[in-house]
Amino acid sequence: MKYRALPVGANLEAIQKEARKLLRALRRNDVAATARYRRFDVLESSSHARLADAQYIIARSYGFKSWANLRESLAARRTSTAAKFLATA
């Protein structure tokens, strides 16, 4: 399975917006969103999608096992970036 790379400046807020956007598309029965939904075998019907389902799909599309793993990775990136900044200051 081919995964997307997290954008360089990715943050939790941006990824959460992406999940909410996916959820809206799923509820509209958007063809591309529904295909993504079925690719990760979340449920049979995208019309019953929940935010947690959209978050799971986003996390899996970036190669993470869960939304929690994605959040932890973003937090670690933020901490690492802050540490590098403080080290150069």
C-alpha positions in Angstrom: 0.0 0.0 0.0 1.3 3.4 -0.9 1.2 6.1 1.8 1.3 9.8 1.6 4.1 11.7 3.3 3.1 14.2 6.0 3.6 17.7 4.8 6.8 19.4 6.2 4.9 22.0 8.3 2.1 19.6 9.3 0.3 20.3 12.5 -2.6 18.7 14.3 -5.0 21.5 13.5 -4.4 21.1 9.8 -4.7 17.4 9.9 -8.0 17.7 12.0 -9.3 20.0 9.3 -8.4 17.4 6.7 -10.4 14.8 8.6 -13.4 17.1 9.0 -13.3 17.8 5.2 -13.1 14.1 4.5 -16.1 13.5 6.7 -18.2 16.1 4.9 -17.3 14.6 1.6 -18.2 11.1 2.9 -21.6 12.4 4.0 -22.2 13.9 0.6 -21.4 10.5 -0.9 -18.4 11.9 -2.8 -17.1 9.2 -5.1 -13.4 9.7 -4.3 -14.0 10.0 -0.5 -16.1 6.9 -0.6 -13.4 5.0 -2.4 -10.9 6.1 0.3 -13.3 5.0 2.9 -13.8 1.5 1.4 -10.0 1.2 0.8 -9.4 1.1 4.6 -12.5 -1.1 5.2 -13.9 1.0 8.0 -17.6 0.2 7.5 -19.9 -0.8 4.6 -21.7 2.5 4.2 -19.9 5.9 4.1 -23.3 7.6 4.9 -22.8 6.3 8.5 -19.3 7.7 8.8 -18.2 9.4 12.1 -15.4 11.8 12.7 -13.4 8.9 14.2 -13.7 7.0 11.0 -12.4 9.9 8.9 -9.6 10.4 11.4 -8.7 6.8 11.1 -8.7 7.0 7.3 -6.4 10.1 7.4 -4.0 8.4 9.8 -3.9 5.2 7.7 -3.3 7.2 4.5 -0.2 8.7 6.1 1.0 5.3 7.1 0.0 5.3 10.8 -1.9 2.5 12.6 -4.2 4.9 14.3 -5.2 8.6 14.9 -3.4 8.4 18.3 -0.2 7.4 16.6 -0.5 10.2 14.1 -1.1 12.7 16.9 2.0 11.4 18.8 4.1 11.8 15.7 3.0 15.3 15.2 3.7 16.2 18.9 7.1 14.6 18.6 7.9 16.7 15.5 6.7 19.9 17.3 8.9 19.1 20.3 11.9 18.2 18.1 11.5 21.5 16.1 11.2 23.5 19.3 14.3 21.8 20.7 16.3 22.6 17.6 15.1 26.2 17.7 16.1 26.6 21.3 19.5 25.0 20.7 20.3 27.6 18.0 19.0 30.6 20.1 
